[in-house]
Amino acid sequence: MNRNNRLYQAVALLLPVWLFSCAGPFDDNPGLSPKVSSERLQQIEPLALEPSTDQNTQGPDEDVPPPAEIQLTIEYCRAWVMANNLDLKVELLSPTIARQSITEEQARFESMFFANASLNKTDTPTSTTLEGSQADSTSTDFGVNVPLRTGGNLRVNLPANRFKTNNTFSTLNPAYTADMVFSLSQNLLRNAGTRTNSHGIRVAHYQSKAAEARTRLEVIRVIALTDRVYWRLYAARKELEVRRQQHELAMAQLDRATRLVEAGTDAEVEIIRAESGVADGLEAIIVAENELRDQERSMKRILNKQGLPLSSPTVMVPSTPPDPVRYDIKPKQLVDAAMSGRMTLLELELQLAQDASTVDFQRNQALPLAVLDYTYISNGLGTSYGNAFDVAEDRNFEDQRVSIRVEVPLGNEAAKSRLRRAILQRLQNSATLKQRQTLIEQEVLNAVDQLEANWQRIMANRQRAILAGRTLEAEQRQFDLGLRTSTDVLDAQARLADAQSAEARSLADYQIAQIDLAFATGTVLGAANIHWEPIEPELDN
């Protein structure tokens, strides 16, 4: 009865450990992983800017492109980039790869079934009839080995043996033995505890979240790059339009000069001056066309659209006009948005969480090693395997062993050094986080100032273009009256073209400044939200 009570007590102690070992590594345990929602990583919110009430200026309407040209809206460009961009296809695999490390670490707690079998035959001469000279033995052993989250190991196995000999004094021949063995090995100090043994899983989880943060950052970077190239393409096309218009004005000036020379009003040198202006206009057109082709190739490379290779002569015309609206900027709100939206900060926060776990783990590794071993065996013997297992099940013959093993390093300098390094690494990353926060605040404030400066540039260049147009009209009237030369008219035309070009560039720069501000805050520009999902390729197991 006492032996049965001891068995029941042993089972009562082992059963909770068994059940605890079967739980998942992150089941409702808030201390194992940071609570980072998937929306924060995969949903990129737009940057909401409120129009200022003091001024609202709309941009000029775009010319309708010829049907042979591709009209590009900025929304279509973003959609094509999300679907086709090669940089994103590469980066969207990173979270999937990182998640495999979590599964790999969790597999450390998987139970393992084992089985062994052996056959042994001996034929040895003996000097006495009390010993047999021939013997046949068969051994089998199978069971389950369960690693525990507490830092222990549970083993349940059923060894069975058959032994046959030619010894005439053998009582059972053949003799069958069958045992039921339960063994538990538990670390008490070093490598003890759920948190210590889940360290690898936590680190893999943090690294997986960091991979998602880097992927989100890459999505924002590519979308921002797409928007910048789009507005540079717009500026390049407007530059070409301006230079063509300048060339047309130079041609018109050549016609006027030719008529006046033929009428005898002006000297022939006016024709030469006008032809020089036409040649200058041609050079400007050549430079503008080359810049436009460069920007079109940049857009084609980013879009990576099928049927639109880099060598394609397809003309790309931005159809989304700039929106020169002055916004009511609140720098403090934008800085706060950057502190929660910038993925570089989130990655550092995850690194600090990983560092904290590493410090706890290294502190545990500096402890002495103390291992408690407990083994319970119910022995069985009979004339068959069935009889042997019946005897073992009756638990009439029991063995119990308890032992403890302790190892204390003398000095333990290696473990102490690893602990100090982990602490110093966490201090360094904490300082890096504060440094990064200061830099991000500076980036946001600089972006706000640049946005305002580009708005002022729009106003200045627009006024400059209006005045340059009036000056050109006056110079042309003076030329018709013989009070100005073709050089004066061509200079006025060049100043008008430069002013119009500067206005177009300032419009594009204002849009790009909004993109830079959105990038500095970790958001995207525009009304549409961007949602991305990691690529999950189907693999053959």
C-alpha positions in Angstrom: 0.0 0.0 0.0 2.9 2.3 0.8 4.5 1.6 -2.5 1.2 2.4 -4.4 0.9 5.7 -2.5 4.5 6.6 -3.6 3.6 5.8 -7.2 0.5 7.9 -7.0 2.5 10.8 -5.5 5.0 10.5 -8.3 2.4 10.5 -11.0 0.6 13.5 -9.3 3.9 15.4 -9.4 4.7 14.5 -13.0 1.3 15.0 -14.6 1.2 18.9 -14.1 4.7 19.1 -15.5 3.7 17.0 -18.5 0.6 19.2 -19.2 2.7 22.3 -18.8 5.2 21.1 -21.3 2.5 20.6 -23.9 1.4 24.3 -23.8 2.6 26.6 -26.6 5.6 28.8 -25.8 3.6 32.0 -26.1 0.1 31.0 -24.8 -1.3 34.0 -23.0 2.1 35.0 -21.6 2.5 38.8 -21.8 6.1 38.6 -20.6 7.4 36.7 -23.6 6.9 39.1 -26.5 6.2 42.7 -27.2 2.6 43.6 -28.2 3.2 45.0 -31.7 0.0 44.8 -33.7 0.1 43.7 -37.3 -1.7 47.0 -38.3 1.2 49.0 -37.0 3.6 47.0 -39.1 1.6 46.4 -42.3 -0.8 49.4 -42.4 0.8 52.7 -43.5 -1.4 55.6 -42.7 -1.6 58.7 -44.8 -0.2 62.0 -43.6 -3.2 64.3 -43.0 -2.4 67.9 -43.5 -5.0 70.7 -43.1 -5.2 73.4 -45.7 -4.3 76.8 -44.4 -7.2 79.3 -44.3 -5.1 82.3 -45.5 -4.5 81.2 -49.1 -5.5 78.4 -51.5 -3.9 78.4 -54.9 -4.7 75.7 -57.4 -2.1 74.5 -60.0 -2.5 74.9 -63.7 -4.4 72.4 -65.7 -2.4 69.8 -67.5 -2.6 69.4 -71.3 -4.4 66.3 -72.4 -1.7 64.0 -73.8 -2.0 62.4 -77.2 -3.7 59.0 -77.2 -0.3 57.2 -78.0 1.1 58.4 -74.7 0.7 56.7 -71.4 -1.1 58.8 -68.9 0.1 58.2 -65.4 -1.7 59.1 -62.3 0.2 59.0 -59.0 -2.3 56.4 -57.6 -1.7 54.0 -60.6 2.0 54.4 -60.1 1.8 53.4 -56.5 -0.4 50.4 -57.3 1.9 49.2 -60.1 4.9 49.6 -57.8 3.3 47.6 -55.0 2.6 44.8 -57.5 5.7 44.8 -59.7 8.7 46.5 -58.0 11.6 44.1 -57.8 13.0 45.7 -54.6 9.7 45.1 -52.8 9.5 41.5 -54.1 12.9 40.9 -52.5 12.0 42.6 -49.2 8.5 41.1 -48.8 10.1 37.7 -48.4 12.1 38.8 -45.4 9.3 38.5 -42.8 8.4 35.0 -44.0 12.1 33.9 -43.7 12.3 35.5 -40.2 9.2 33.6 -39.0 10.9 30.3 -39.7 13.3 31.0 -36.9 10.4 31.2 -34.5 9.2 27.7 -35.6 12.8 26.5 -35.3 13.2 27.7 -31.7 9.7 26.4 -30.7 10.7 23.0 -32.1 13.2 22.7 -29.2 10.2 21.7 -27.0 8.9 19.1 -29.3 8.5 15.6 -27.8 10.4 12.8 -29.4 9.5 9.1 -29.7 12.4 6.7 -29.6 12.9 3.0 -30.0 15.8 0.6 -29.7 16.1 -3.1 -30.4 19.1 -5.5 -30.2 19.8 -9.3 -30.5 22.7 -11.0 -28.8 23.9 -14.6 -29.0 26.8 -16.0 -27.0 28.6 -19.4 -26.9 31.3 -19.4 -24.3 33.0 -22.4 -22.7 32.6 -22.6 -18.9 34.5 -24.5 -16.2 31.4 -25.3 -14.1 28.0 -26.6 -14.6 26.6 -23.8 -12.5 27.0 -21.5 -15.5 25.5 -21.8 -19.0 27.7 -21.8 -22.0 25.1 -20.6 -24.5 22.7 -17.6 -24.2 20.3 -15.8 -26.4 19.0 -12.3 -25.4 16.7 -9.9 -27.1 16.3 -6.3 -25.9 13.7 -3.7 -26.9 13.1 -0.2 -25.5 10.7 2.4 -26.7 9.2 5.5 -25.2 8.8 9.3 -25.3 11.3 12.0 -24.4 9.6 15.4 -23.5 11.7 18.6 -23.1 10.1 20.8 -20.5 9.8 24.6 -20.6 10.8 24.6 -17.0 14.3 23.6 -18.0 13.9 19.9 -17.4 13.5 16.7 -19.3 10.8 14.0 -18.8 11.4 10.5 -20.1 8.9 7.7 -20.2 10.0 4.3 -21.6 9.2 0.6 -21.5 12.4 -1.6 -21.7 11.7 -5.3 -22.3 14.2 -8.2 -22.5 14.1 -11.9 -23.3 16.9 -14.1 -22.0 17.4 -17.8 -22.8 20.4 -20.0 -21.6 21.4 -23.6 -21.5 22.1 -23.3 -17.8 20.2 -26.2 -16.2 19.9 -24.3 -12.9 18.0 -21.4 -14.5 14.5 -21.1 -12.9 12.9 -19.2 -15.8 14.2 -20.2 -19.2 13.5 -18.2 -21.2 13.0 -15.4 -18.8 11.1 -12.2 -19.8 11.6 -8.8 -18.0 9.5 -5.7 -18.6 9.8 -2.5 -16.8 7.9 0.8 -16.7 10.4 3.7 -16.2 9.6 7.3 -15.5 12.6 9.7 -15.1 12.7 13.4 -14.6 15.8 15.6 -14.8 15.3 19.3 -13.7 17.7 22.2 -13.6 17.3 24.1 -10.4 19.5 27.2 -11.0 21.3 27.6 -14.4 18.9 26.9 -17.3 15.9 26.7 -14.9 12.6 28.5 -15.4 10.3 29.2 -18.3 11.6 32.6 -19.1 15.2 31.4 -19.4 14.3 28.5 -21.7 12.0 30.6 -23.8 14.8 33.1 -24.5 15.6 31.8 -27.9 11.9 31.9 -28.9 11.6 35.5 -27.7 14.7 36.6 -29.6 13.4 34.9 -32.8 10.0 36.7 -32.2 11.7 40.1 -31.8 13.8 39.5 -34.9 10.7 38.5 -36.8 8.9 41.8 -35.8 12.1 43.7 -36.7 12.1 42.1 -40.1 8.5 43.3 -40.6 9.5 46.8 -39.5 12.3 46.8 -42.0 9.9 45.6 -44.7 7.4 48.4 -43.9 10.3 50.9 -44.0 11.2 49.5 -47.5 7.6 49.9 -48.6 7.5 53.5 -47.5 10.9 54.1 -49.1 9.8 52.7 -52.4 6.5 54.6 -52.4 8.3 57.8 -51.5 10.8 57.2 -54.3 8.0 56.5 -56.7 6.3 59.8 -55.8 9.6 61.7 -56.1 10.4 60.3 -59.5 6.8 61.1 -60.6 7.1 64.7 -59.7 10.6 64.9 -61.3 9.1 63.5 -64.4 6.4 66.2 -64.2 9.1 68.9 -63.8 11.1 67.4 -66.7 8.1 67.4 -69.0 7.1 71.0 -68.0 10.7 72.0 -68.7 10.5 70.6 -72.2 7.3 72.4 -72.8 8.8 75.7 -71.6 11.9 75.3 -73.8 9.7 74.4 -76.8 7.6 77.5 -76.2 10.8 79.5 -75.9 12.0 78.1 -79.3 8.6 79.0 -80.8 9.0 82.6 -79.5 12.5 82.8 -80.9 11.2 81.6 -84.3 8.5 84.3 -84.2 11.1 86.9 -83.4 13.2 85.7 -86.4 10.1 86.2 -88.6 9.6 89.7 -87.3 13.2 90.6 -87.7 13.2 89.2 -91.2 10.2 91.3 -92.2 11.6 94.5 -90.8 15.0 93.9 -92.5 13.2 93.2 -95.8 11.2 96.4 -95.3 14.5 98.3 -94.7 13.5 99.3 -91.2 16.3 97.4 -89.4 19.8 96.3 -90.2 20.6 92.8 -91.3 22.3 92.1 -88.0 18.9 91.7 -86.4 18.4 88.5 -88.4 21.7 87.1 -87.2 20.8 88.0 -83.6 17.4 86.3 -84.0 19.0 83.2 -85.6 21.4 83.0 -82.6 18.4 82.9 -80.3 16.8 80.1 -82.3 20.0 78.1 -82.0 20.1 78.6 -78.2 16.5 77.4 -78.0 17.4 74.2 -79.9 20.1 73.5 -77.4 17.8 74.0 -74.5 15.3 71.6 -76.1 17.9 68.9 -76.6 19.0 69.1 -73.0 15.3 69.0 -71.8 14.5 66.0 -74.0 17.5 64.1 -72.6 16.5 64.9 -69.0 12.9 63.8 -69.8 14.1 60.5 -71.2 16.2 59.9 -68.1 13.2 60.5 -65.8 11.0 58.3 -68.0 13.5 55.4 -67.7 13.7 55.9 -63.9 9.9 55.6 -63.8 9.9 52.5 -66.0 12.5 50.9 -63.8 10.5 51.5 -60.6 7.2 50.4 -62.1 8.7 47.3 -63.7 5.5 46.9 -65.7 5.3 44.1 -68.1 5.5 45.3 -71.7 7.2 48.5 -70.7 11.0 47.8 -70.7 13.6 50.5 -70.2 14.4 50.6 -73.9 10.7 51.3 -74.8 10.1 54.6 -76.6 6.8 55.0 -74.9 6.2 58.5 -73.7 5.0 58.8 -70.1 2.9 61.8 -69.3 2.0 62.5 -65.6 -1.8 63.3 -65.5 -2.0 64.1 -61.8 -1.4 67.9 -61.5 0.4 69.3 -58.6 -1.7 70.6 -55.7 -0.1 73.8 -54.5 -2.2 74.1 -51.3 -0.6 75.8 -48.3 -1.0 73.6 -45.2 -1.5 74.5 -41.6 1.5 72.6 -40.1 1.7 71.8 -36.5 5.3 70.6 -35.9 4.6 69.1 -32.5 1.9 66.8 -33.8 4.1 65.7 -36.7 7.0 65.0 -34.3 4.7 62.9 -32.2 3.5 61.0 -35.3 7.1 60.4 -36.3 8.0 58.9 -32.9 5.2 56.3 -33.3 5.4 55.9 -37.1 9.1 55.6 -37.8 10.1 52.0 -38.2 13.7 52.7 -37.3 12.6 53.6 -33.8 10.4 50.5 -33.5 13.3 48.3 -34.6 15.4 49.8 -31.9 12.6 49.3 -29.3 12.5 45.6 -30.4 16.3 45.5 -30.0 16.0 46.9 -26.5 13.4 44.2 -25.6 15.8 41.6 -27.0 18.6 43.1 -25.0 16.6 42.9 -21.8 15.9 39.2 -22.5 19.5 38.6 -23.2 20.6 40.3 -19.9 18.1 38.0 -18.0 19.4 35.0 -19.9 23.1 35.8 -19.3 22.4 36.5 -15.6 20.9 33.0 -15.3 23.9 31.5 -17.2 26.2 33.0 -14.5 24.5 30.8 -11.8 25.9 27.5 -10.7 24.6 24.3 -12.3 22.3 22.2 -10.1 20.4 19.3 -11.6 17.9 17.2 -9.8 17.3 13.7 -11.1 14.5 11.4 -10.2 13.8 7.9 -11.6 10.9 5.6 -10.8 11.0 1.9 -12.1 8.3 -0.7 -11.8 10.0 -4.0 -12.4 8.3 -7.0 -14.1 9.5 -10.6 -14.6 7.7 -13.6 -16.1 7.6 -16.5 -18.5 6.3 -14.2 -21.3 6.2 -10.6 -22.1 2.5 -10.5 -21.1 3.3 -12.0 -17.7 6.2 -9.6 -17.2 4.1 -6.5 -18.0 1.3 -7.8 -15.7 3.9 -7.9 -12.8 5.1 -4.5 -13.7 1.6 -3.1 -13.8 0.9 -4.6 -10.3 3.8 -2.4 -9.0 4.9 -5.0 -6.5 8.6 -4.5 -7.3 9.6 -0.8 -7.4 12.8 1.1 -7.6 13.2 4.9 -6.9 16.3 6.9 -7.2 16.9 10.6 -6.4 20.1 12.4 -7.0 21.4 16.0 -7.2 24.4 17.2 -9.1 26.1 20.6 -8.5 28.8 22.3 -10.5 30.1 25.7 -9.3 32.7 27.5 -11.6 35.7 28.8 -9.8 35.8 32.5 -10.9 33.1 32.2 -13.5 34.7 35.0 -15.5 33.4 33.9 -18.9 29.8 34.1 -17.8 30.4 37.4 -16.0 31.9 38.9 -19.1 29.0 37.8 -21.2 26.6 39.3 -18.7 28.5 42.6 -18.6 28.6 42.7 -22.4 24.9 42.2 -22.6 24.3 45.0 -20.1 26.6 47.4 -22.0 25.0 46.4 -25.3 21.6 47.4 -23.9 23.0 50.7 -22.6 24.5 51.4 -26.0 21.2 50.7 -27.8 19.3 52.8 -25.3 21.6 55.7 -26.1 21.2 55.0 -29.8 17.4 55.2 -29.4 17.6 58.6 -27.8 20.1 59.8 -30.5 17.8 58.5 -33.2 14.8 60.2 -31.7 16.7 63.5 -31.7 17.7 63.0 -35.4 14.1 62.2 -36.4 12.8 65.3 -34.6 15.4 67.3 -36.6 14.4 65.6 -39.8 10.7 66.4 -39.2 11.4 70.1 -38.4 13.7 70.5 -41.4 11.1 68.9 -43.6 8.5 71.4 -42.2 10.8 74.3 -42.9 11.6 73.0 -46.4 7.8 72.7 -47.2 7.2 76.3 -46.2 10.3 77.5 -48.1 9.1 75.7 -51.3 5.7 77.3 -50.8 7.3 80.7 -50.7 9.3 79.7 -53.9 6.1 79.0 -55.7 4.7 82.4 -54.8 7.9 84.1 -55.8 8.4 82.3 -59.1 4.8 82.7 -60.1 5.1 86.5 -59.6 8.4 86.4 -61.4 6.8 84.6 -64.4 4.0 87.1 -64.5 6.4 90.0 -64.6 8.6 88.3 -67.1 5.7 87.9 -69.4 4.8 91.6 -69.1 8.4 92.5 -69.8 8.5 90.4 -72.9 5.3 92.0 -74.2 6.9 95.5 -73.6 10.2 94.5 -75.3 8.3 93.2 -78.4 6.3 96.5 -78.7 9.6 98.5 -78.3 11.2 96.2 -81.0 8.3 96.9 -83.4 8.9 100.6 -82.9 12.6 100.2 -83.5 13.6 101.1 -79.9 14.9 97.6 -79.0 17.1 95.0 -80.7 16.4 91.3 -81.2 18.9 90.7 -78.4 16.7 92.5 -76.0 13.7 90.6 -77.0 15.5 87.2 -76.8 16.8 88.1 -73.4 13.3 88.8 -72.3 12.1 85.5 -73.8 14.9 83.7 -71.9 14.0 85.3 -68.6 10.4 84.3 -69.1 11.3 80.7 -69.9 13.6 80.6 -66.9 10.8 82.0 -64.7 8.3 79.5 -66.0 10.8 76.7 -65.6 11.5 77.8 -62.0 7.8 77.9 -61.3 7.4 74.3 -62.5 10.4 73.1 -60.5 9.1 74.8 -57.4 5.7 73.2 -57.9 7.4 69.8 -58.2 9.7 70.6 -55.3 6.7 71.5 -53.1 5.2 68.1 -53.8 8.5 66.4 -53.1 8.8 68.4 -49.9 5.4 66.9 -48.8 6.8 63.5 -49.6 9.9 64.2 -47.6 7.7 65.3 -44.7 5.6 62.1 -44.9 8.7 60.0 -45.1 10.2 61.8 -42.0 7.0 61.0 -40.1 6.9 57.3 -41.2 3.6 57.8 -43.2 2.7 58.0 -46.9 1.3 61.0 -48.7 -2.1 60.9 -50.2 -5.6 59.8 -49.4 -5.1 56.1 -50.0 -3.8 53.8 -47.3 -1.1 51.3 -48.2 -1.4 47.8 -46.9 1.2 45.1 -47.6 1.4 41.4 -46.9 4.5 39.3 -46.7 5.1 36.9 -49.7 4.2 33.3 -48.7 5.5 31.1 -51.4 4.3 27.5 -51.6 7.2 25.2 -50.8 7.3 21.4 -51.2 8.0 19.8 -47.8 
